[in-house]
Amino acid sequence: MPIALSKSDIEVMIQDLSILVVDNNQYMRKVIRTLLVNIGVRNIFEAGDGIMGLDTIRMSSPDAVIIDWDLPMLSGPEFVRIVRSPGVFPIPHIPIIMLSSSGERSRVVEAVRIGVNEFLCKPVSAQALLDRLTAIVAKPRPVVQLGDYYGPAPRKLASDVLDQPVAEWLPAPTMGK
């Protein structure tokens, strides 16, 4: 039986996190940084694009990543696919929170399929961000590999979550990639 964490235990865990924020919009990075500081995070890294984000993970080993879906050169989903490549990327299990200005079901489903831990729609509130970080630190899901999928174990059976058979939920094999 898992031990229930107190609110103060969670606060200490949040304070001890190091977070990488990846967004090409400097203003949005500042907003996310301010929200993180307001909820107690002390160690925050920033990257203006996905390539810089990958380099920052390699150099700084943050505890979690908050990344925008829409990035130039290397999009958020492409970034996640690279990170979630065990044997290729050094920290494939790092928790990832995807930010998007679109909350369409297809986008959320795609985020789940590529191995995102949590999904947030912009504009983001401090409470929503705190809730996602709390889920990552207080109720971490084990990382699993199911076929080509590598990422957090689904909260429920994938067929329950997506109204699709599990075989359809797993990422389709890619040709030549």
N, C-alpha and C positions, 0 to 999 in steps of 0.2 A: 504494500500500500504506500503510495507516494506521500511524503510529508508536506503538509500545507505550509506555505510560506506566509509570514506575517507581512503586513503592509510595509513595516520598517525594513524587513529583510529585502523586499523587492526594491524599495527606494535605494538601499545600499548597492544592490546589484546593478540598478540603472545608473547610478553615479559612477560605478567602476567601469562601465562600458566605454569602449572607443568605437566611434561610429564614422563611417565614410559616407559623405553625401556627394552623389554624382548627378550634376545637372548643368546643362550648358547655360542656363539663365542665372547670372550672378545674383540678381534680386531674389530668385527662388531659393538659391543656396543660403542666402542671408536669412530668409524667412524660416527655413528648416533649421538652420543653426540656432536662431533665436528661440524657436520652439523647443529644441533639444536642451538648450541651456536652461530654459524655464522649467523643464521637467527634471533637471538635475544632472544631465550628462555633462561631463567636464572635458572629455577628450574627443574632439571633432576634427576630422580631416575633410578636405574638400577637393573635388576634381571637376574640371569644366567639361570633360568628355569621357567617353567609355574607355578609350585607350589610356588616358591618364589615370582613370579609376583602376584599371587592371594593374598598372605600375604601382599605384599607391597600396593596393592590397599586398602585392609582392614585397614591398619595402616596409610597410608599417603593420601588417597583420591585424587589421581592426577586428572587432568582435562582431560587427554587423555592417551591412551596406544598405543605404537608402538610395535608390536610383530612379531617375525619370525614364519613362517609356520612350519618349521621343527625344533622341539625341542625334546629332550629326555624326557622320563617319561610322560610328559603331553604336547602333541603337541599344536601348535597354534590353530587349529580348536577345539580341546577339551577344551582348555582354554576359547575360545569365547563361547562355549556352556554352560560352567559353569557360566561365567559372565552374559550371557543373560538369566539367570534364575530368574525372579522376584519372590520374596518371599523366595528365597533360598540364593541368593547372594545380599549383601547390596547395591551395586551400579550397577544395571543391564543396566543402560542407558549410561554408560561411553563411549565416542567415542573411536573406535578402528581402527587403521590403521594396516593392515596386510602386512608384507613384505614377499616376496617369490623370490626364485631364478628361479622359473618357472612361466611364464606368460601364460601357457596353458589355453584355454577357460574354460575347466572343473574345473580348480582350481579357476579361477575368479568367475565362477558360484557358486561353493561351498562356497566361501567366502561370496557372496551375500546372499545365502540361510541361512547361520548361523548367519547373522546379523552384518557383518563387515561394518563400515562406508566408508572406503577407502581402496584401494589396490595399492601397489607399488611393482614393480619388481626390484630386485637387478641387477646391482649396482644402488644405489639411488643417485640422485643429490640434492643439496640444494634447487634448484628451484622446483623440483617435491615435495619435502617434504614441502616446504613453501606453495605450491599450495594446498596440501591436508589439512594442518593445517588451511589455510585460509578458505577452504570450510567448515571445522568443526566450526570455530568461527564466520565467517561472514555470512554463509548460512546454519545454522544448520537445519537438517531435523528432524521433530518430530519423537519421538519413538512411534512405533505402535505395537499392538499385533494382529496378524492375525492367528487364530488357534494356532498351536504350535510355530509359528514364533514370536519372540520378537526382535525388532531392529529398525534401522532407516527406515523411510518410503522410498519406492523406488523412485528414481528420476523420473521415468516414470512408466507407467503401466508395471507390470512384464512381461506381454505377449509381449509388445513391446521390452523390454530389452532382453529377453531370447528366443524369438520366440517360446514360449511354453504357453499353457493355464495356467492361474493363479494357478489352482489346482495342476498342476505339479510343479510349482515353489515353493510352500510352502514345508517345510521340511516334509518328510514322517514320520509317527508315528513310534517310535521305540518300539520294544517289549522287555520288561524286563529291560529297562534302566531307 
